[in-house]
Amino acid sequence: MTASGTFGYGEEFMDFFEISCLGGVLVKGTTLNHREGNLYPRMAETPQGMLNAVGLQNKGVHYFADHIYPRIKDYDTHMLVNVSGSTIEEYVETAKVVNDLEKIPGIELNISCPNVKEGGMAFGTSCPSAVAVIEAVRKVYDKHLMVKLSPNVTNIAEIAKAAEDSGADSVSLINTLLGMAINAKTRRPVLSTITGGLSGPAVKPVALRMVWQVAQVLNIPIVGMGGIMNTNDAIEFMLAGASAIQVGTANFIDPTVTEKIVHGIEDYCKEHGFDKASDLVGAMEV
């Protein structure tokens, strides 16, 4: 799958390859109301990745339902919506709207975004707050509920288990790590928000470790992400226990990278004697 915020609404990549080869597309982060996002500059390159503080810029879920959904609903892949909010009530109302969209089979509940000051980080960093928002959304949303976990916690497995017990159908991890950059010449922060979310190859070892830890305690599927740049990276996440993977930052470098990874996984299975990709899940030998 493609990670939210890195693949638009899918249609932007149609000129590069046929996205029906993908397992799914996580569309841009969606909130109840229109959001302008954070002030510029809100992206910065790092030696092994990037920082972003976009701030969930979008036109709101009702605009999505009326104008974007009709354009993407017939794509031959699973189109899922990343849902975020500043309050539990906003999460619930946004999920209600998406629940009524027949050809959206699931949502990714973003309780972990480090770029939104009003609540995203708080919901994902403690069990009680995570449980509160997941249980509230579960009551109004009857399709697949994937919960996106924050790495900015002490015990990721504890939060993941709370998500499962609260009604999550799957979890995805990790979201970006909190980081920052400073311009030494001006002595000012590079991002307008001072801190932002770090993604790309630099976060992969942390993400891989967290996926493995979560796989030890959960019975629901895990979607792994964080620094996946090629087929080998994707295979590692599956071996650690991820049933599926999301590719994010790599899409900015090579818009066809996800198609290459799909074919690469197929080739790996043939070369190493696996009948199907799902046989790779948790197959790391210790």
URBEL-V591531 format. One record per residue. N is the residue number from 0. SS is DSSP state (A for helix, B for strand, O for the rest). D_FIRST is the distance of its C-alpha to the first C-alpha in Angstrom with 1 decimal. Layout:
N_SS_D_FIRST, N_SS_D_FIRST
This chain:
0_O_0.0, 1_B_3.8, 2_O_6.6, 3_O_9.4, 4_O_12.3, 5_O_11.0, 6_O_9.9, 7_O_12.7, 8_O_12.6, 9_O_10.9, 10_A_14.5, 11_A_15.2, 12_A_13.3, 13_O_14.9, 14_O_17.8, 15_O_15.9, 16_O_14.1, 17_O_13.4, 18_A_9.9, 19_A_10.8, 20_A_9.8, 21_O_6.0, 22_O_5.4, 23_B_4.6, 24_B_5.4, 25_B_7.1, 26_B_10.4, 27_B_13.0, 28_B_14.9, 29_B_17.5, 30_O_21.0, 31_O_24.0, 32_O_26.0, 33_O_25.8, 34_B_25.1, 35_O_26.3, 36_O_24.6, 37_O_26.5, 38_O_29.1, 39_O_28.6, 40_O_28.1, 41_O_24.8, 42_B_22.9, 43_B_24.3, 44_B_23.6, 45_B_24.3, 46_O_25.3, 47_O_22.0, 48_B_19.5, 49_B_20.0, 50_B_21.3, 51_B_20.4, 52_O_22.3, 53_O_21.2, 54_O_21.9, 55_O_19.6, 56_O_21.3, 57_B_20.8, 58_O_23.3, 59_O_22.9, 60_A_21.5, 61_A_24.4, 62_A_23.9, 63_A_20.2, 64_A_21.5, 65_A_24.3, 66_A_23.1, 67_A_19.3, 68_A_18.3, 69_A_20.8, 70_A_19.2, 71_A_15.6, 72_O_16.4, 73_O_17.0, 74_O_13.8, 75_O_13.1, 76_O_9.6, 77_B_8.9, 78_B_9.6, 79_B_9.9, 80_B_12.3, 81_B_12.7, 82_B_16.4, 83_O_18.9, 84_O_22.7, 85_O_25.9, 86_O_27.5, 87_A_26.8, 88_A_28.3, 89_A_25.9, 90_A_22.9, 91_A_24.7, 92_A_25.6, 93_A_22.2, 94_A_20.7, 95_A_23.6, 96_A_22.9, 97_A_19.3, 98_A_20.5, 99_O_22.7, 100_O_20.1, 101_O_20.0, 102_O_16.8, 103_O_14.6, 104_O_14.0, 105_B_13.0, 106_B_13.2, 107_B_12.1, 108_B_15.6, 109_B_16.0, 110_O_19.2, 111_O_18.7, 112_O_18.7, 113_O_21.6, 114_O_22.3, 115_O_23.8, 116_O_27.3, 117_O_28.1, 118_O_26.2, 119_A_22.6, 120_A_23.5, 121_A_26.3, 122_A_24.4, 123_A_22.1, 124_O_24.8, 125_O_27.2, 126_A_27.0, 127_A_29.3, 128_A_27.5, 129_A_24.1, 130_A_25.7, 131_A_27.5, 132_A_24.5, 133_A_22.4, 134_A_25.4, 135_A_26.3, 136_A_23.0, 137_A_22.9, 138_A_26.3, 139_A_25.2, 140_O_21.7, 141_O_21.6, 142_O_18.0, 143_B_15.1, 144_B_15.5, 145_B_13.0, 146_B_14.9, 147_B_13.8, 148_O_16.5, 149_O_18.6, 150_O_19.7, 151_O_22.9, 152_O_24.7, 153_O_27.2, 154_O_25.8, 155_A_22.0, 156_A_22.7, 157_A_25.2, 158_A_23.0, 159_A_20.2, 160_A_23.0, 161_A_24.4, 162_A_21.1, 163_A_21.1, 164_A_24.8, 165_O_24.3, 166_O_22.2, 167_O_18.5, 168_O_16.6, 169_B_14.0, 170_B_13.6, 171_B_11.1, 172_B_12.8, 173_O_14.0, 174_O_14.5, 175_O_16.8, 176_B_20.2, 177_B_23.2, 178_B_25.0, 179_B_27.5, 180_O_29.2, 181_B_32.9, 182_B_34.6, 183_O_37.6, 184_O_39.7, 185_O_39.5, 186_O_39.1, 187_B_36.6, 188_B_32.9, 189_O_30.5, 190_O_28.4, 191_O_30.2, 192_O_29.0, 193_O_30.2, 194_B_27.2, 195_B_23.4, 196_B_20.1, 197_B_19.7, 198_B_16.4, 199_O_15.9, 200_A_17.5, 201_A_20.3, 202_A_18.3, 203_A_16.8, 204_A_19.8, 205_A_20.0, 206_A_16.4, 207_A_16.8, 208_A_20.1, 209_A_18.9, 210_A_16.2, 211_A_19.1, 212_A_21.5, 213_A_19.5, 214_A_19.0, 215_O_22.8, 216_O_23.4, 217_O_20.8, 218_O_20.8, 219_O_17.5, 220_B_14.0, 221_B_12.5, 222_B_9.0, 223_B_9.9, 224_O_9.6, 225_O_12.5, 226_O_13.7, 227_O_11.3, 228_O_12.9, 229_O_13.1, 230_A_13.0, 231_A_15.6, 232_A_13.8, 233_A_10.8, 234_A_13.7, 235_A_15.6, 236_A_13.2, 237_A_13.1, 238_A_16.9, 239_A_17.3, 240_O_16.0, 241_O_12.3, 242_O_11.2, 243_B_7.5, 244_B_6.1, 245_O_4.6, 246_B_6.4, 247_O_9.0, 248_O_12.6, 249_A_12.3, 250_A_11.3, 251_A_14.8, 252_A_16.4, 253_O_15.0, 254_O_13.2, 255_O_12.5, 256_A_11.2, 257_A_7.7, 258_A_10.0, 259_A_12.3, 260_A_10.2, 261_A_9.5, 262_A_13.3, 263_A_14.2, 264_A_13.0, 265_A_15.1, 266_A_17.9, 267_A_17.9, 268_A_18.3, 269_A_21.1, 270_A_22.8, 271_A_22.9, 272_O_23.8, 273_O_20.8, 274_O_20.8, 275_O_17.2, 276_A_14.1, 277_A_14.7, 278_A_18.0, 279_A_16.6, 280_O_15.7, 281_O_18.6, 282_O_20.5, 283_O_21.7, 284_O_25.5, 285_O_27.6
